[in-house]
Amino acid sequence: MLLHLALAFAAFLSPVESWATERWSRGSSRSRREMALSSYDFRDSDELQRRRFLVEIATSSLITASRLPQSSLAIDDDDERPFHSAGYGREEYTNSIIASRDTNISPKEVYDTLQSDFLKEAYLAAKREKGSDYIPIALDVGAGAGVSTEVLYKLGFRNIEAVDWSGSAWSENVVDNPSGHCPSSVTFFELDDERYLDRWRETYTNRGDGLFDVITFNFAVNESKAKLFARELLNKKYGRLLAPVNTEQDFWQKQTYQELDSGGNVMWSAGDVGAWSVLFQPDVTQVGRCVPCPFEFQ
């Protein structure tokens, strides 16, 4: 039976290859491979050897596949290409890279921190709490070019809400770039964090709904804002927030990286990550504001 399928497969390839050769030859701009295909003279002996080769390959593939465990052959009809930003892989240690006129790709130390155990622990806790089929949810604030979003996606956070006040870097690296891709489980909001919070409050009048397993900030924030987001938007049992927090209120020249739980308690902090002294772009909604900060807890 397998041999019959292989022979049928080889016979099918011949007209397909002829069609492809003709199709490619019509193009106004052709690669060397396309030109070689369109000019190749198939002699009888070459054709016979080619068919034998295809039969051997097809038969070998079919037999190998028949021996694999059934789970290895399963195909998920709902599977999509993974999230990808064209900016991913461009990051450099200790240096920021311009992603658009409005935002940068942060130093690689930032993404190394995102991939550390802080967020992984929240991911595993969510799976333990809600079952292996549960897909943890992340909020990526200041997503920019989508590099941090891709890091979260690779960590297993397939449901992601990415937020940035400017959509230019996201468009250039995720939407318009041929290599970029955004699956339906990732949603981008062109909003600053405060407008997003207003929208979230309007959507989830029951504060127990719409909570996130992790939240990441990719720009400097005051401590009061970090605590507000942690207390209001994080899962109460195991949620974690990672943010660069100003060392002083409205002081945008130096931050410490902080991990907060849902109570706003600092679980970890660092002023330096590797050789990089933590310094992010400032919060556009609060730069130049007078104190007290409107997010200050009384």
N, C-alpha and C positions, 0 to 999 in steps of 0.2 A: 504493500500500500504506500509506504513512504517513498519507494523508488518511483512509483507512478506519479506521485505528487511532485517529486523532484524533476522528472522529465517534463511534466506539464509546465512547471515553473520555468525551465530552461527554454522551452518552446515559446513561452509567453514573452520572454525577455527580448527575443530577436526583433519582432515588430516594434516593441517599445523603444529599443535602442535606435532603430531606423528612424522612428518618429522624432526622437530626441535630437538625433544628428541633423535632421532636416530643420527642426525648430531652431536649434542653435545657429545653424548656418544662415538664417534669415536676419540675425541681429546685425545692427550697424557697427557695434563694438564687440569684438570677441576676444576671449582669452586664448593663450597658446593651446590650452587643452581643448577648447571648443574648436579651434581651427584644425587641430590634429584630428579630432573626431570627424569633422566634416570632410576631410580630404583622405581619410584612411580607406585603402582599397582592400575589401574583404575577399581574399582568395578562398577557394574551396577548402584547402588544407587548413588554413587559419580558422575558417569557420568551424570545421569539424573539431579542431583542438579546443576552440573556445567553448563549444557546446559540452564537450566532455568535462572541461574544467568546471563549468557551471553546474553540471549534474553532480560532480564530486562535492563541490562546496555545499549545494543545496541539500544533498543527502546527508552529509556530515552534520549540517546545522539541524536538520529535522531529527536525526537520531540523538544528538546531544540534547536537544530540547525535550525529547520524550523521556529522558532520564532525570530531568530536573524535578525537584519537589514542586507540587502544584502551586504553592504559594508564590514561588519565584516566577511563575508564568502569569500570575494574575495581573490584570490591567485595570486601573481605576479610571472609569469613564469620565469622572469629574475632575481628574487631575489636570492642573494647569502648569504652565511654565513658571518657574520660581521668580520672585521679585528680583529685579536687577537694576542697578544704577550704573551708568557709564562712568560715574565718579569713583566707584568702588575699585580699590587697587591703586589709586593715584596718591593716597595719603602718604605723608612722610613723617618720620620721627622729628619732633621738636618744632616742625614748621607747619604753618597753615598754608593752604593753597586756595587761590581765588576760584570759586565755583560760578559766580555770577557777580554782577555789580552790587548785589545786595548781601551776599553771604560767602563764607569760606568753607572749604573742607578742613576740618579740624586736624591737629597733629595726630599721628597714629596712636600715640599714648591714650587718646580718648577712646578709640575703638577697642584697644586692648583692655581698657577698664570695663567697657561694656560687655566684653566677652569673659570677664572674670567670674568668680563664683557668686557674686552678689545677685545677679539676675538669674543665674542658673538655679540657685536655691529656691527662688520664688517660682520659677517654672516647675521644678520638681514638686514643690509643695502644692501647687495648683493641680497637678496631675494626680497626686495622692488624695487630695481632698475631693475632687470632682470626678475622678475616674480616668482611665487611660484614654478614653475617646474624647475627652475634653481638650479643646484647643485654647491654650492661654492667650490672653488679650493684652496688648501693649499700647501705650500712648507715647508717641515720639514727638516731643515738643521742640520746635526749631529744627525740623527735619532737613531743611536746606536742599542739598542735591540728592538726598536719599541714601547716603552712605550709612548713616546710623540705622536707617530703616532696614537696609539689607543685612546689617549685623544682627539686628533683632530677629529678622526672618530666618537667618541661618541658625540662630539659637533655638528655633522652634516656635517662635511667636508668629503664627500664621495670620492671626487676626490683629491688624495694626491700624490705628488711626494716627496718621502723620499730619502734623500741623506746622505751618510757617506763615508769617505775615506776608512774605513774598513768594510767589510761585515760579519765579523766573528760573532759579537753579533746578527746581524739580522738573519743570518743562524741558529744559535743555538736556538733562541727564537721564530722565526716566520716560517722559512722554514722547519727545521729538527725536531723541537719539535712536538710531536703528537697533542698537544693542540693548537699549533699556526696555524693561517690561514691568508692568504693574498688574498683578492678578486681582481678581474681584474681591479678595479677602483683605486687601490693603486699600484704605481710603485716604485721600489727601484733602485737607481743608486749608484754603488760602485765607487764614485768619491769624491774628495775633493771639497769644495765649489767653488774654482776658476776654476777647470776643468769643473764643472757643468755650471758655468756662461758662459764659452767659448762655451760649447755645446748649451746652450740656445740661445746665440747670433747667432750661425750658423743656428739654427732651425727657429728662428723668426726674419727674416730680417726686417719685418715690426714691429717696436717696440710697436705698439698698440696691437699686438697679444700675446697670451701666458702669459698674466699678471695674477698674483695671488691675491686672496682676502685677504689672510693672509700669512705671512712668520714667522716662528719661528726658532731661533738659539738656539742650545743646547750646545754651547761651547762659551768661551769668545772671543770677537772680538774687534778690534779697532773701534772707532767711525766712522772713514772714511769708513770702509767696511760696517757697518750697514747702513749708509746713502746711499752708492752706491746701495746696494740691494733694499733699500726702494724706491729710485728714479727711478731705472731702471725696477724693476720687479713687483712692486705693482700696483694694480688697482688705477688709478689716482683720483677717486672720493672718495672712502671710504676704500681703502686698509690699512691694519695695519701690522706692523712688531714688533715682540717682541724679544728682544735680551739682553744678559748680556754684557754690554759695559765696556771696561777698563776705569778706572777713569783717567788714563793717557795713552798716546800713548805707546804701547808695554810694558805696566806695567801689568803683568799677575797675580799679587797677590791680586787684588781687583777689583770688577766690580759693576756697578749699573744696575739693571734691567730697561730697557727703552722700552717704546712703541713709535714708530715713525709712522708718516703718510707718504704718498707717496712723500711729499716734503722733507723728512728727518727731519721734525720738531719733537721735543720731546713733546709728549702729556702727558707722565707720567714717573716718575722714582722713584726708591727706592733702597737704599743701603742695606736694611735689609728686609727680608720677614718673618714675624713671629719672631721666635727665631734664624733664619738662616741668617748669614751674607753672602751676595751673592758672591760666589766664584765657578767658573767653570773651567773645563779643558781648556787649552789654544788652540788657533787656530793653528793647525799643519802646516799650510801653511805660517805662519808669525813669529813663535817663532824663535828667533835668527837672524831675518832679521835686517839689518841696516835701520835706518831712513834716509831720509823720507820714509814713507810707500808708496808703489807703488799705493795705492788706494787713496792717499791724494787728496782732491779737491783743485784746485788752485783758 
